[in-house]
């Protein structure tokens, strides 16, 4: 398996209506989150712990909500809040 990220339930519901420049920053941060998770969980498929909590990250003045699913080697982006006035 290879670590990746995705929008859940889908890109339209999570990112629909967000400004393009904000989404560029979100996708860059998602890539960084994937690399960090991969460094922490060298083989996520063997992970035995409980579920990881939802986390929030400031992105370009907006907010990104995500969680990591080690056994699936997946970072899930589940909510975006674009910067005010965008």
Secondary structure, 3 states (H helix, E strand, C coil): CCCEEEECCCHHHHHCCCCHHHHHHHHHHHHHHHHHHHHHCCCHHHCCCCCCCCEEEEECCEEEEEEEEHHHCEEEEEEEECCCCC
